[in-house]
Amino acid sequence: MPVQLEVGYFNTFIVSNSTYAAPDTIDGTWYVEESRIKGKYNGTQVDYGVRAYATDEEYEPENISNGLIYSGLYNERTGINQTNAFPTGTEITRQVDPKYGSIQKLYAEDNDLNIFQESKVHRALIDRDAIFTATGNQLVTATNKVIGSITSYLADNGISKNPESHAYYNGRQYFVDRDRGAILRLSRDGITKISSYGIKTFTRDTLNSISEDNALFIRGMYDERGSEYVLCISNRSETYSDISVGRKINTSTDEEEEMKFVTMGFYENNNGWTSLYSYKPRFGFSYKNNFFTYNEYNLYQHYSENVPRCNFYGEGNDPSYIQLIINDGPSQVKNFLNVNYEGSQGWRAVNIQCESHGVANDSVSQYEDVKELAYDIPPYGTTDFDENGVAINIGFKKQEGEFNAGIIAKNNNFYHDDEYAHTSGLKGHYLDLTLLTRNTTGLNASEEGPISLFTVSSEAKISST
């Protein structure tokens, strides 16, 4: 029974529905209920009348994670607002199979409603229903149901608990299923696992190797200007992150270091993952053919000509780079003598190496792996010094429209006489190197002009030993 008490809540009743509370006490579970109609100031106030009061012992709200409920109409133009009306006598609820987990995201597309559960994706008709024939064919018909028949897509994938990975553009929806280590695309032909296009192992290991106490940070967005689905994967805490892809500049030391996150782009025209990016967005969006992202509180417009290149959020100068594997004649051991490229001046070669090879160690009668490494090649001719302080002339030089430089191995001082050849090359089946460039002038992109890289090659001789 309602009880009227002197409390600090004016124009209200204090209602107890707890079976454990005594009628004349305020212990147990109590609720505050408005006593004036529609809560209006000085409105008509209700009082206890001649009616039967029933005690509801399950007054607390019930959380149905696999169900949908919709209210009445809302029309701003006509002043109709029935968003607080939930008539129990009408069909206002729909439910999906609870074995696929909770509903994480709803997305309306044309006349369909896409329902993303943790491990399943469904499609529901809006303002329509379907009649199925004896052969299983579906006939769509008009109805007064807000949400019609619900059908499931064939793939056993959902959006896990990462609805923030969802992005939409032009009939395609992208999302991440962390529990199954997959990145997916939903389009007219169903669900496609786009992480199988070259990054299947990386995606599986990255998404599944992160513990719950170091929560995973996943953000998906679509870049309309670049026609890419951009995905950022990171740990909440980068200190203990297992992700190590790409390079970034440490703003405090101005030195290159491994990124503790990965931001990558899926390009539809190539149907593959074409780029890694050195920026870490909190989120992003496209507006009028422009792509915006933000980190903390700084909004950044990509592709702008009014800022220096390789600079995001004003946090430093990150490099643009491309890693190359040169391997002409895979089964042959070769001596790679130099590096040549066509493009803009300012590129430098770093992390130049071949595979490890065995060197006999007579003291222990076994082979030791020795890594074939070379000195970095700066963008301009310069003098470098090795660990012993010996000067080594190295750097790209422009000849006949190409930039070329010899490869000088770090372990080519066999006789310990500090007599380095101009080029000694690296020996192996393949050559692994990274070409990168940075904006060192501080000029805006429009002032500096475009930065290009067309071809990269290396002169190689078949090894005679």
C-alpha positions as CSV (number, residue, x, y, z in Angstrom):
1,M,0.0,0.0,0.0
2,P,1.2,3.6,-0.7
3,V,2.3,5.4,2.4
4,Q,2.4,9.2,2.8
5,L,5.4,10.4,4.7
6,E,7.0,13.7,5.4
7,V,10.1,13.7,3.3
8,G,12.1,16.2,1.3
9,Y,10.4,15.1,-2.0
10,F,7.5,17.4,-2.6
11,N,4.4,16.5,-4.7
12,T,5.3,12.8,-4.5
13,F,4.2,9.6,-3.0
14,I,6.6,7.2,-1.3
15,V,5.8,3.7,-2.4
16,S,7.1,0.5,-1.0
17,N,7.0,-2.8,-2.9
18,S,9.4,-4.7,-0.8
19,T,8.0,-7.8,1.0
20,Y,10.8,-7.4,3.6
21,A,9.8,-4.0,4.8
22,A,7.4,-3.4,7.7
23,P,4.4,-1.2,6.7
24,D,5.2,1.5,9.2
25,T,9.0,1.8,8.5
26,I,11.0,3.2,5.6
27,D,13.5,0.3,5.6
28,G,13.9,-1.9,2.5
29,T,13.2,-0.8,-1.0
30,W,11.3,2.4,-1.5
31,Y,10.3,4.4,-4.6
32,V,9.3,8.0,-5.3
33,E,6.2,8.5,-7.5
34,E,4.9,11.8,-9.0
35,S,1.6,12.9,-7.5
36,R,0.7,15.7,-10.0
37,I,-0.7,14.8,-13.4
38,K,2.1,15.1,-16.0
39,G,4.3,16.6,-13.3
40,K,3.0,20.1,-14.1
41,Y,3.7,22.9,-11.7
42,N,0.5,23.4,-9.5
43,G,-1.2,20.8,-11.7
44,T,-4.0,18.6,-10.6
45,Q,-2.9,16.4,-7.8
46,V,-4.0,12.9,-7.3
47,D,-5.0,11.4,-4.0
48,Y,-5.7,8.0,-2.5
49,G,-9.1,6.9,-3.9
50,V,-11.3,3.9,-3.9
51,R,-9.2,1.4,-5.9
52,A,-7.3,-1.8,-5.4
53,Y,-3.6,-1.6,-5.0
54,A,-1.6,-4.6,-5.9
55,T,2.0,-5.2,-4.7
56,D,4.5,-5.9,-7.5
57,E,7.3,-7.9,-5.9
58,E,9.5,-7.6,-9.1
59,Y,9.5,-3.8,-9.3
60,E,13.1,-3.6,-10.3
61,P,13.9,-3.2,-14.1
62,E,14.7,-6.3,-16.1
63,N,17.6,-6.2,-18.6
64,I,16.8,-8.1,-21.8
65,S,20.0,-7.8,-23.8
66,N,18.6,-9.7,-26.8
67,G,15.3,-7.8,-27.1
68,L,14.0,-4.7,-28.8
69,I,11.2,-2.4,-27.7
70,Y,9.8,0.7,-29.5
71,S,7.6,3.5,-28.3
72,G,4.9,5.5,-29.9
73,L,5.3,8.1,-32.7
74,Y,7.2,11.3,-32.6
75,N,6.5,14.0,-35.1
76,E,8.1,17.4,-34.5
77,R,6.0,19.1,-37.2
78,T,2.6,18.1,-35.8
79,G,3.6,18.2,-32.2
80,I,3.0,14.5,-31.6
81,N,5.3,13.0,-29.0
82,Q,4.6,9.5,-27.8
83,T,8.1,8.5,-27.0
84,N,7.1,7.8,-23.4
85,A,4.2,5.6,-24.4
86,F,4.8,1.8,-24.3
87,P,1.3,0.2,-24.5
88,T,1.7,-3.4,-23.4
89,G,-1.5,-4.4,-25.3
90,T,0.2,-4.0,-28.6
91,E,3.2,-5.7,-30.3
92,I,6.0,-3.4,-29.4
93,T,8.7,-6.0,-28.6
94,R,10.9,-8.2,-30.8
95,Q,13.6,-10.7,-29.6
96,V,16.5,-12.5,-31.3
97,D,18.1,-15.7,-30.2
98,P,19.9,-15.2,-26.9
99,K,22.5,-17.9,-27.6
100,Y,24.2,-15.4,-29.9
101,G,24.8,-12.9,-27.1
102,S,23.6,-9.4,-26.5
103,I,22.5,-6.8,-29.1
104,Q,25.4,-4.4,-29.5
105,K,24.4,-2.2,-32.5
106,L,21.4,-1.3,-34.6
107,Y,21.8,0.2,-38.0
108,A,18.9,1.2,-40.3
109,E,19.6,0.9,-44.0
110,D,16.8,1.8,-46.5
111,N,13.8,-0.4,-45.4
112,D,15.9,-2.8,-43.4
113,L,17.2,-2.8,-39.8
114,N,20.5,-4.5,-39.3
115,I,20.9,-6.1,-35.9
116,F,24.4,-6.8,-34.7
117,Q,24.7,-9.4,-31.9
118,E,28.0,-10.5,-30.4
119,S,28.2,-13.6,-32.6
120,K,25.5,-13.1,-35.3
121,V,24.1,-10.5,-37.6
122,H,20.4,-10.3,-38.6
123,R,18.2,-8.3,-40.9
124,A,14.7,-7.1,-40.0
125,L,12.1,-5.5,-42.2
126,I,10.9,-2.1,-41.2
127,D,7.2,-1.3,-41.6
128,R,6.8,-4.5,-43.5
129,D,6.4,-8.2,-42.8
130,A,7.0,-11.3,-44.8
131,I,4.9,-14.3,-45.7
132,F,6.7,-17.5,-46.5
133,T,5.3,-19.9,-49.0
134,A,5.4,-23.7,-48.8
135,T,8.7,-23.7,-50.8
136,G,10.3,-21.3,-48.4
137,N,10.2,-18.2,-50.7
138,Q,9.6,-14.9,-49.0
139,L,6.8,-12.6,-50.0
140,V,7.0,-9.1,-48.6
141,T,3.7,-7.4,-47.7
142,A,2.7,-4.1,-46.0
143,T,1.8,-4.3,-42.4
144,N,1.3,-2.1,-39.3
145,K,4.3,-3.8,-37.6
146,V,7.2,-1.5,-37.0
147,I,9.8,-4.3,-37.0
148,G,8.8,-7.2,-39.2
149,S,10.4,-10.6,-39.8
150,I,14.0,-11.2,-38.7
151,T,16.3,-13.2,-40.8
152,S,20.0,-14.1,-40.1
153,Y,23.0,-13.8,-42.4
154,L,24.7,-17.1,-43.0
155,A,28.1,-16.3,-41.5
156,D,28.7,-17.2,-37.9
157,N,30.2,-13.8,-37.1
158,G,29.0,-10.9,-35.0
159,I,30.4,-7.6,-33.7
160,S,31.6,-9.0,-30.4
161,K,31.5,-6.2,-27.9
162,N,33.1,-3.6,-30.2
163,P,30.2,-1.6,-31.8
164,E,32.6,1.3,-32.2
165,S,34.4,-0.7,-35.0
166,H,31.3,-0.3,-37.3
167,A,31.5,2.0,-40.3
168,Y,29.2,2.5,-43.3
169,Y,29.5,3.7,-46.8
170,N,27.5,3.2,-50.0
171,G,25.8,0.0,-49.1
172,R,28.8,-1.6,-47.3
173,Q,29.2,-2.0,-43.6
174,Y,32.5,-2.8,-41.9
175,F,33.0,-4.2,-38.4
176,V,35.3,-6.3,-36.3
177,D,34.6,-9.6,-34.6
178,R,37.2,-9.7,-31.9
179,D,36.1,-13.0,-30.4
180,R,36.8,-14.8,-33.7
181,G,39.8,-12.7,-34.8
182,A,38.2,-11.3,-38.0
183,I,37.5,-8.1,-39.8
184,L,34.3,-8.3,-41.8
185,R,32.3,-6.5,-44.5
186,L,28.5,-6.7,-44.9
187,S,27.1,-5.9,-48.3
188,R,24.4,-7.0,-50.6
189,D,26.1,-10.4,-51.2
190,G,26.3,-11.1,-47.5
191,I,29.3,-11.1,-45.0
192,T,32.8,-11.3,-46.3
193,K,35.9,-11.8,-44.2
194,I,38.2,-9.0,-45.5
195,S,40.9,-9.8,-43.0
196,S,41.7,-12.9,-45.1
197,Y,43.1,-10.5,-47.8
198,G,46.7,-10.6,-46.6
199,I,46.4,-10.0,-42.9
200,K,44.6,-13.1,-41.6
201,T,47.3,-14.2,-39.2
202,F,48.1,-10.7,-38.0
203,T,44.5,-9.9,-37.3
204,R,43.9,-13.2,-35.5
205,D,47.0,-12.9,-33.3
206,T,46.5,-9.2,-32.6
207,L,42.8,-9.4,-31.6
208,N,43.1,-12.6,-29.5
209,S,46.4,-11.9,-27.7
210,I,45.2,-9.0,-25.6
211,S,44.0,-9.8,-22.1
212,E,40.8,-8.3,-20.6
213,D,42.7,-6.3,-18.0
214,N,44.4,-4.4,-20.8
215,A,41.3,-3.6,-22.7
216,L,41.4,-3.4,-26.5
217,F,40.9,-0.1,-28.2
218,I,39.2,-0.5,-31.6
219,R,37.9,2.3,-33.7
220,G,36.5,2.0,-37.2
221,M,35.7,4.9,-39.6
222,Y,35.3,5.5,-43.3
223,D,37.4,7.9,-45.3
224,E,35.2,9.0,-48.2
225,R,37.9,11.0,-49.9
226,G,40.5,8.1,-49.8
227,S,37.8,5.4,-50.3
228,E,39.1,3.5,-47.3
229,Y,37.8,1.8,-44.3
230,V,40.3,3.0,-41.6
231,L,40.7,0.8,-38.5
232,C,42.8,1.6,-35.4
233,I,43.7,-1.2,-33.0
234,S,45.5,-0.5,-29.8
235,N,45.7,-1.3,-26.1
236,R,44.2,1.2,-23.7
237,S,47.7,1.3,-22.1
238,E,50.5,1.4,-24.6
239,T,53.1,0.6,-22.0
240,Y,52.3,-3.1,-22.0
241,S,51.1,-3.3,-25.6
242,D,52.0,-6.4,-27.7
243,I,51.2,-4.5,-30.9
244,S,54.4,-3.5,-32.7
245,V,53.7,-2.4,-36.3
246,G,55.2,0.5,-38.2
247,R,57.4,3.4,-37.1
248,K,56.6,6.6,-35.2
249,I,58.7,9.6,-34.1
250,N,59.1,10.1,-30.4
251,T,58.4,13.8,-29.8
252,S,60.6,14.0,-26.7
253,T,63.7,12.5,-28.3
254,D,62.9,13.1,-32.0
255,E,64.0,9.5,-32.7
256,E,62.2,6.7,-34.5
257,E,60.6,4.0,-32.5
258,E,58.1,1.2,-33.0
259,M,54.4,2.1,-32.8
260,K,52.4,0.5,-30.0
261,F,49.3,0.6,-32.2
262,V,48.2,-0.1,-35.7
263,T,46.1,2.2,-38.0
264,M,45.5,0.6,-41.4
265,G,43.3,1.2,-44.4
266,F,41.2,-1.2,-46.5
267,Y,40.9,0.0,-50.1
268,E,37.9,-1.4,-52.0
269,N,39.3,-0.8,-55.5
270,N,42.3,-3.1,-54.7
271,N,40.3,-5.3,-52.4
272,G,43.1,-5.3,-49.9
273,W,44.9,-3.5,-47.0
274,T,47.1,-1.0,-48.8
275,S,48.4,1.4,-46.1
276,L,49.6,1.6,-42.5
277,Y,49.3,5.1,-40.9
278,S,51.4,6.6,-38.1
279,Y,48.5,8.5,-36.5
280,K,46.3,7.2,-33.7
281,P,42.8,8.6,-33.9
282,R,40.3,8.4,-31.1
283,F,37.6,8.6,-33.8
284,G,36.9,10.0,-37.2
285,F,34.2,10.8,-39.7
286,S,33.7,12.1,-43.3
287,Y,31.9,15.3,-44.2
288,K,31.5,16.8,-47.6
289,N,34.2,14.7,-49.1
290,N,36.7,15.6,-46.3
291,F,38.0,13.2,-43.7
292,F,38.4,14.3,-40.1
293,T,39.9,12.6,-37.1
294,Y,40.7,13.7,-33.6
295,N,43.0,12.6,-30.9
296,E,42.1,13.9,-27.4
297,Y,40.7,17.3,-28.2
298,N,42.5,18.2,-31.5
299,L,40.4,17.9,-34.7
300,Y,42.6,17.2,-37.7
301,Q,41.6,17.5,-41.4
302,H,43.4,15.0,-43.6
303,Y,44.6,15.8,-47.1
304,S,44.9,19.5,-46.2
305,E,47.5,21.5,-48.1
306,N,47.8,24.1,-45.3
307,V,49.8,22.0,-42.8
308,P,53.2,20.3,-43.1
309,R,53.3,16.8,-44.4
310,C,53.8,13.9,-42.0
311,N,52.5,15.9,-39.1
312,F,49.3,14.8,-37.2
313,Y,47.6,16.7,-34.4
314,G,50.7,18.9,-34.0
315,E,52.5,16.2,-32.1
316,G,55.6,15.8,-34.2
317,N,56.9,14.8,-37.6
318,D,56.2,11.2,-38.4
319,P,57.8,9.5,-41.4
320,S,56.2,8.2,-44.5
321,Y,57.8,4.9,-45.3
322,I,57.5,1.8,-47.4
323,Q,59.2,-1.6,-46.6
324,L,60.5,-3.5,-49.6
325,I,61.6,-7.1,-50.2
326,I,63.8,-7.4,-53.3
327,N,64.1,-11.0,-54.4
328,D,64.7,-11.6,-58.0
329,G,65.7,-15.3,-58.4
330,P,64.4,-16.7,-55.0
331,S,66.5,-19.8,-55.1
332,Q,69.8,-18.1,-55.9
333,V,72.3,-16.5,-53.5
334,K,73.2,-13.0,-54.7
335,N,75.4,-10.1,-53.8
336,F,73.3,-6.9,-53.6
337,L,75.6,-4.0,-54.5
338,N,73.5,-0.8,-54.4
339,V,70.0,0.8,-54.0
340,N,68.4,2.9,-56.8
341,Y,65.1,4.7,-56.8
342,E,63.2,7.2,-59.0
343,G,61.2,9.9,-57.2
344,S,61.6,13.0,-55.1
345,Q,64.8,13.9,-53.4
346,G,64.8,13.3,-49.7
347,W,64.2,9.6,-49.3
348,R,66.6,7.6,-47.2
349,A,67.1,3.8,-46.8
350,V,67.2,2.3,-43.3
351,N,67.2,-1.3,-41.9
352,I,69.1,-2.7,-44.9
353,Q,69.6,-6.4,-44.3
354,C,69.7,-9.9,-45.7
355,E,68.7,-13.1,-44.1
356,S,71.0,-14.6,-41.4
357,H,73.6,-17.2,-42.6
358,G,75.7,-19.7,-40.8
359,V,79.3,-19.1,-40.0
360,A,81.4,-22.0,-38.7
361,N,82.6,-21.7,-35.1
362,D,85.6,-24.1,-34.7
363,S,85.6,-23.7,-30.9
364,V,82.2,-25.4,-30.5
365,S,82.0,-27.3,-33.8
366,Q,78.8,-25.7,-34.9
367,Y,77.4,-22.8,-37.1
368,E,76.4,-19.4,-35.7
369,D,73.8,-17.2,-37.3
370,V,75.2,-13.9,-38.5
371,K,72.9,-11.2,-39.7
372,E,73.9,-9.4,-42.9
373,L,73.5,-5.7,-42.1
374,A,74.4,-2.5,-43.9
375,Y,74.8,1.1,-42.9
376,D,71.7,3.4,-43.4
377,I,71.8,5.5,-46.6
378,P,71.0,9.2,-45.9
379,P,69.2,11.3,-48.5
380,Y,72.2,13.3,-49.4
381,G,75.9,12.4,-49.7
382,T,77.5,12.6,-46.3
383,T,80.2,11.1,-44.1
384,D,79.1,8.6,-41.5
385,F,81.2,7.0,-38.7
386,D,81.2,3.5,-37.5
387,E,81.4,2.3,-33.9
388,N,85.2,2.7,-34.1
389,G,85.0,6.2,-35.4
390,V,86.1,5.4,-38.9
391,A,84.7,7.7,-41.6
392,I,82.5,6.1,-44.2
393,N,81.3,8.2,-47.2
394,I,77.7,7.2,-48.0
395,G,74.5,8.8,-49.3
396,F,72.2,8.9,-52.3
397,K,73.6,10.8,-55.4
398,K,71.5,11.8,-58.4
399,Q,72.7,10.5,-61.7
400,E,70.7,10.5,-65.0
401,G,67.5,11.2,-63.2
402,E,67.9,8.4,-60.6
403,F,69.2,8.4,-57.1
404,N,71.6,5.7,-56.3
405,A,74.0,4.7,-53.5
406,G,76.3,1.7,-52.8
407,I,75.5,-0.7,-50.0
408,I,78.3,-0.9,-47.4
409,A,78.1,-3.8,-45.0
410,K,78.7,-3.3,-41.4
411,N,80.8,-6.5,-41.0
412,N,83.0,-6.1,-44.1
413,N,86.2,-5.1,-42.2
414,F,87.4,-8.7,-42.3
415,Y,91.1,-7.8,-41.9
416,H,90.5,-5.2,-39.2
417,D,92.5,-2.6,-41.1
418,D,89.7,-0.1,-41.4
419,E,90.0,-0.2,-45.2
420,Y,86.4,-0.1,-46.4
421,A,85.6,-0.6,-50.1
422,H,83.3,1.9,-51.7
423,T,80.7,-0.9,-51.9
424,S,80.9,-4.4,-50.6
425,G,77.2,-5.2,-50.7
426,L,75.2,-7.8,-48.8
427,K,75.0,-11.5,-49.5
428,G,71.7,-13.4,-49.4
429,H,68.7,-14.7,-51.2
430,Y,66.8,-11.4,-50.7
431,L,67.3,-7.8,-49.7
432,D,65.1,-6.2,-47.0
433,L,65.1,-2.4,-46.7
434,T,62.8,0.5,-45.8
435,L,62.7,3.8,-47.6
436,L,61.3,6.7,-45.6
437,T,61.0,10.4,-45.8
438,R,60.2,13.2,-43.3
439,N,59.3,16.8,-43.6
440,T,62.4,18.6,-42.3
441,T,61.7,22.0,-43.9
442,G,58.6,22.9,-41.9
443,L,56.9,24.1,-45.1
444,N,53.2,23.5,-45.7
445,A,52.2,20.8,-48.2
446,S,51.3,23.3,-50.9
447,E,54.7,25.1,-50.5
448,E,56.8,21.9,-50.4
449,G,55.1,20.2,-53.3
450,P,54.2,16.5,-53.8
451,I,56.5,13.7,-52.5
452,S,56.8,10.8,-54.9
453,L,58.4,7.4,-55.2
454,F,58.1,5.5,-58.5
455,T,60.5,2.6,-58.6
456,V,63.1,1.0,-56.4
457,S,65.8,-1.5,-57.6
458,S,69.1,-3.0,-56.7
459,E,72.0,-4.3,-58.8
460,A,72.6,-7.9,-57.8
461,K,75.3,-10.4,-58.9
462,I,75.0,-14.1,-58.6
463,S,77.3,-15.3,-55.8
464,S,80.3,-17.4,-56.9
465,T,81.0,-18.8,-53.4
